[in-house]
């Protein structure tokens, strides 16, 4: 997959792609990326990318021309989705992440201030996605949340067994609690069942704990089912 992020702050994006699992995916050639500096596509001496909103109101709106020029420079085709992270978008879900992972390419438009000119959304955006019912100052942070939810589903990035056991991967249940060494920590012991070697009983215990955690933290997920 090719991932491009159009941003005022490419250094935020560069740091993410140079670490951990993402870094290995890039080195293996499973993912390529570009952090596109929006300022390079803005006219004028100061490369201004924002202006006051028509109709009045507080704050600034990001101008359409720099975004359009940046998008056209990427030469996107029908196998690429243009994603705009915004609180006004559809919620990011496991299913939405799987759907985005099927594209050959993703382009993210990082908003700031009061957002971006609506005409860019109308003309170019494939998906408006919200990462939660709250407001962030940085479209870069929201874009990275979506990228992290998506890229792990690309073949070869993470083992299939690990993905299978994660929350939401096989239904609405959350993941069971995990333990490692030491066996006792501050007087709290690892549950005996996990030390038994009885994999059938361990699977039953894990399923029970998934149900319990979901009922406690996200009961609406079970109600949906």
N, C-alpha and C positions, 0 to 999 in steps of 0.2 A: 504494500500500500504506500502511496505517496501522500504525505500530509504537509500542507502549507498553512501557515498562520500569518495573517496580515495584521500587523500590530505597530503601535507607536514605540513599543519597548521590546525589540527582538532579543535582548539579553535575557529576559525572563524565560523565553521559550528555549533558547540555546542551552541554558543550564539544565532544563528538564531532560532534553534529548541526549545529554551527555552523561547520564547517571543510570545505574542499576539495570533492571531488566530491559528498559528502553534502549540503553546504550548497547547491550548485547544484540538486541533485535536489529539495530541499525548496522552494527558490525557484520552481522550475518547476511545483510542484504534483504531482510524481510520487510523493512520499513526504510523509506527515505523521507527526508523532511527539508523544508525551507522556512526560515523565519524571515518574512518579507517586511522590510522597514517601510511603513506607510509614508513617512516623511519624504522619502525619495521620489514619491509620485505627486507631491504637492507643489503648486506653483508659487512664485514670489520669492522674495529675498529670505523670508523667515520660514518658508515651507509650512504655512499654517494649514492645519487639518480640521479646524473647527470654526464655528461662527455662531452668532446669536440666532435663536429660533424665531421663525415667522410667527406672528400672533402674540409675541411676548412670552414672558415666563422666566423663571430662574434657570441659570446654568447655560451650557453651550451644547450644540449639536455637531456631530462630526459630519464634515462635508462629503457630498457624493462623489465629486470628481476624483479625488485620490484613490478611493476604494475601487472605482470603475477601472482606472488605469492599472492599478495593481492586479485586479482580477484578469483583465485582458492580457497582461504580461504573462500570466500563468498558462494561458491557452487551454483552459479546461474543456473536457469533452463530456459526453452524456454519461460516462462511467464515474464522474466526479460529482460529489455532493458539496454544495456550499452551505455551511452551517453558521448561523448567527446565534450565539448564546445570549439569552435575554430572559428576564423574569416573566415576560409576556408569552414565552414559548410553551410548547407542550413539555410535560415533565420527562426528564431523563429516567428511563427504566432499563431493566435488563434486556427486554425485548427490543427497545429502541437501539441500544448499544449493538446488539446482534445484527440488526438491520443495517446500521451504518458500517459495520465490519464487512459487509458484502460488496461495498463500493471499491473500485480500484484506487480512488483518490478522495481525499477530504480537504476542503479549504475552509478555514475558520476566519471569521471577521470579528476582530476584537473591538468592542465598543468601549467608550469612556464617557464621562460626563452624563448627558441626558440621552445618550444612545447615538445611533447613526440615522442619516436622512432616510425616510421611509421609502423613497424611490429606489434606493439600492436594494432594499428588501424585496420590493415588488418586482424588480427586474431580474435579480440574480440569485436570491436566496432559495435554497431547496428545503431547508429545515430550520425552524426557529425552536430552540430547545432551552428549557429552564433546568438548572441544576438544583432548584429548591425555591421555596416561598420566602425569599429574602433578597436583599439587594447587595451586590458586590460593587466595589469601586473599579474593579479590574476585569475586563473581558478576557484577559489573558488567563487569569486563575480559573474562570469558568470553562474556557476552552480546554485547559489542561485536565480538568476533571472529566470532561467528555472524552478526550483523547485516551485517558487512562482506562476508562470504562470500555473503550472500543478495541484498542490495539491488542489487548490480552486475548482476544478471540481470533486473531489472525493465526493461521496454521503455522506451527513451529515456534511461536513465541513462548507459550507456557504448555506444559504437558497436559494432555487431555484428562488424565486422572485428577490432577489438581483442580482443573476447572469444574469437573463433575461434582466435587464435594463442596463447592462454594455456595454461599447464600444465593437463592433465586435460580440456581442452575437447573434444578429438577423440580421446580414448583415454587410455591409461595413461602416455603419455610426458611427461616434463618439458619445459619451454620451452628453446629454444636460447639460446646466449649473445647478448647485445646489445652494440652498440658505437655511439659517436657521436664527434663532433669533440672533441679533435684527432686527426689520423690516427696520430700517434706520441705515446705517453705513457710517460715513464720508460724509453724504449728499446723499448717494446712497441708493435708496429704492429697496426693493424686488419687482419684476414685479407684477402689480396688478392682473394679471390673476391667479397667484399662490395663491392669497388670496381670490379668488372668490368662491371657493367651487364647481365650475362647472368642474367636472372631464373630461367631454368630450372635452371641450375647452382647458383644461390644456394639455390633450394628444396631441391635434393638435399643440399647442404652442411648446411642447417639441419636437415633430417630426420636426417642422420647424427649431428649433434651432439646432437640430442634423444635418440637411442638411446644414445649414449655417456654422456651425463649421467645418464640413467635407470639404466643398468647400474652406474654408479659410485656414485650416491647412493641409489637406490631400486630395487635389482634385483628386489625382491618384486613390484613392479608389473608387470614383464614376465613374471614367473613365473605371475601370475594369469591373464594373457592366454593 
